[in-house]
């Protein structure tokens, strides 16, 4: 039998932790250390001169719960999940689409992650 009340409490704690982490830095990437799409997103930010704060969920005790909470937020894909200026950008597709359309750099500047 699944303890749905316990599951919901863990999800609530995970969401609180995510919200806290997202507010602490201009660019936050929730990632898995061996995920190639996560690597692509991290490299993109580095190539733009942005040092994102990266949380490797496979290296955190509560990472599984955080990944489930991110899946609820992002609707399609849990990882990578990117926040800029405290706002959800989305996964690799959303980040790349913002970059290609020219919307990513202005968002990074607005968040204080880029100065040029």
PECOR-V257332 format. One record per backbone hydrogen bond with DSSP energy under -0.5 kcal/mol. NH is the residue of the N-H (numbers start at 1). CO is the residue of the C=O. Records with the same first field share a line. If there is no record, write none. Layout:
NH: CO  CO
This chain:
4: 2
7: 3
8: 4
9: 5
10: 6
11: 7
12: 8
13: 9
14: 10
15: 11
16: 12
17: 13
18: 14
19: 15
20: 16
21: 17
22: 18
23: 19
24: 20  21
25: 21  22
28: 83
29: 53
30: 81
31: 29  55
35: 32
39: 35
40: 36
41: 37
42: 38
43: 39
44: 40
45: 41
46: 42
47: 43
48: 44
49: 46
50: 45
52: 50
53: 27
54: 52
55: 29
56: 54
57: 31  55
59: 56
60: 57
63: 60
66: 62
67: 63
68: 64
69: 65
70: 66
71: 67
72: 68
73: 69
74: 70
75: 71
76: 74
80: 30
81: 30
82: 90
83: 28
84: 87
85: 26
87: 84
89: 82
90: 82
95: 91
96: 92
97: 93
98: 94
99: 95
100: 96
101: 97
102: 98  99
103: 98
104: 98
106: 102
107: 103
108: 104
109: 105
110: 106
111: 107
112: 108  109
113: 108
114: 108
